[in-house]
Amino acid sequence: MKNLYRIGELKPLTKIEIDDYEKLASLPVDYTTFLSIYGTGSINELLMIQKPDEDYIRSNFGDYMDFWNLSEKEEQLLLNSLTISTTIDGDIITAIDNTETPIVILPRHLDEVVYFENFENVINYYDTKYNFRNELYFDPAHNFEQEYISFVKDGFLDKVLFDTVQSIFLNTISFDKSYNTEVQPKYIIQKIGGWVYFDNIGKSAVRVKYQKQFKEEADKILKLFQV
């Protein structure tokens, strides 16, 4: 199992919770191991790992399975599968009753599905596709809040204020790790269980994600943006 950088406090699923899901269908071992270590959340804000959902595909795509090139057997397997993840781009990752290739990606923008032997290979697939260069992090869904600070006031985009606030942040706040600093920087701050993200392309907004148990520390950072 790939070891991911972890942000904040995790909430792994218990063995009882995982056993309950496995009563619905057999799940890939490394996926259940992932849930027992990390819990639910996202990898690089791209791959959203969720609890298995037996109704997702049937409810959302039961009448639209012709989006993909599928045999009748494949279609039935997918309709009875457990959806285990989605992506920000709309891909669906689901577990089917197949011992050799138990995980299937239903791409949002392609008509051919992709089969995988295990969940780690799914992570590797997106690592390569989006050129993350193995700089992967796990952001738990546990107990989080997110604030959106806009720099558009009365229809006017204040890029100067954006640059000023970012400079104050960098000169005032210490962070544990950073990603994508040349384009859309995200600064990981473990003491708030989250991060601060600057939209350096549009210079229109900042996002602050934190866990509720660290709200006091998060408020100190949020005050920087109250200008």
N, C-alpha and C positions, 0 to 999 in steps of 0.2 A: 504493500500500500504506500502510495506516494505521501511523503511527509510535507504538509502544507504549513506555511507561516500562519499563525493563529492570532486573530484580533479579539481582544476582550475575553470575557468569560463564556465558556461553552456550556451547552446543556445537552449532553449525549442522551440518546434514547436508552431506556432501560431494557434489560433482557426480556422482561414481561411484555413491554410494548412491541419489541421486535418479533417475539414469538406469536403475538396476536396477528401481526401482519402476515407472518409466514403460514398461518392457518388458511389464508386466502389463496396463496400460491407460493411456490418455491421461489426464493429471491437469490440473486447472485451473492455468494459469500462475502466478497470484498465490498459490496454495497452495504450489507448489514453491518459489517465491521466498521465501515465509514460512519454509519449512523451511531454506532456504539462508542466511537471516539469523538466525533465532531458534532453530532446532532444535525439539525437542519440549518440552512443558511445558503450563502452563495460563494462561488469561487470567482474572484476577480469581477464581481458584479455582472458576470456573464452567465454562469451555469448555476441555476437555482435548484438546490437539492431539497427535496421535500419528502414528507412521509408518503408511503405508497398510497396511490389513489386508484381504486378499482373502477371508478365511474368516469374518469376524466375523458378518455377517448370516446367512449360510448355516448356520453352526454354532449360533448362538443363536436364530434366528427362522425357520429353514427350514420348520418345521411350524406357524408362528404368523403368517404374513404376513397373515392375515385380521384382525389387529389394526388394520390400516389399510385404507381404501377404495382399492383398486388394481385397475387393469385387468390382464389377463394379461400384456400387454407390459411394463407398469410393474413387475410382480412379478418377471419374469425379469431385467429390467435391474438391479433392486435386489439380487437374489440373486447377480448376477455383478459387483456393484460393489466399490469399494475404500473401506472405512470409514476416514475421515481424522480424525474427532473424535467425542467424546461430551460430554455435559454432566453436571453433578453431579445434575441432576434426571432423568437417564435418556434424554434425547434422543440420537438417533444421527444423525451427519452423514456422508454418504457420497457418493462421486463415481461418476457413471454415464457411460455412453457416449452423451453427448448434447452437441453443440457449442453449443447455445443456452442450455440450463439444465443444466450438468453437475453441480451440487451439489443434493442433496436432504436435507432434514431429516425424519426420522421421529420425530415427537413422542411422548414417553412417555405423555402424558395426552390426546392428541387422535387422531382417526382419519383426519384429512386430512393428507397430506404437504405439504411446502412446498418449492418449487423456487427456486433462485437462480442468477444468471448467473456469480457468482464468489465467492471465499472472503471477500473484504472485506465483501461484503453480508451474509454470515452473521454476521461480527463485529458489524456495525452493527445487525443484527436483535436480537442479544442485548443489545447496549448499550442499545437502546431498551426492550426488554422488561423488563430489570431496572433501568432508570433509573440507569445508571452515570454518565450525563452526560459521557461521553467521558473519564472518569477511569479509563482502562484501563491495566493493567500486565501484563507477561509474567513468569511465574515458571518458570524452566527446571526440567526434570526431571533435569538433569545433576547427578550426584554429590551428591544431597541426603540429609539426615537430618531427622527430625522428632521432637521430644520433647513429651510430653503431661504436664503437671503438674496433678494433681488437688488440689482443696482440700476434698475429702470424705475425712475420716479417721474410721475406725471408725463409719461411718454418719452422721457429723455434718458438715454443711456450714459451714465457717468463713469467713463473709463478711467478718468483720473482718480476718482475716489476708489475704484476697484484696485488700482495699482498701489495707492496709498495704504489701503487696508491690508493688502497682501504683504507689503513691506513691513508694516507694524507687526503682523502675525509672525513673519519669519524672524524678526529681531526680538520678539518677545516670548514666543512659545517654543518649547523644546518638543521634538517629536522622535519617535522610536525608529521609524522606517519611512521611506517615501517611494512612490511609484510614478512613472511616466512624468518626471519633473520637467522635461523639455516641452511638453505640449499641454496636457491636462493633469497637473500635479495632484496627487492624493497623499496627504501626510498622515501616517498612522500614529495615533496617540493612545497608548495602552491605558493610561490613567483615566480616560473617558470611555474606554472600551469601544473605540471607534476611530473616526478620521475626519479630516477637513479636506474638501475637494474644491479646487479653484478652476473655474471655466476660463482658462487663459486665451482661448480662441475668440469667444464672443465677449469676454470680460463683462458678462451680464449677471453672473450669479456665483454664489458660494453655497456648498452643501455641507452640513455638519451632521454626522451620524454619531450617536452615542448610546450607551446602555443606561437604562433608568437608574440603576443603582449608583451610577457615577454622575448624576445630574449636577451636583454641586460643582464638580470640576468642569463639567461641560459649560455651565453658565458663565464661568470666568472667561472662557474662550468666546462664547456668543456675545459677550459684552463688547468685544473688540469690533464687532460688526454693527453695533447699534450707534451709527453715526449719521 
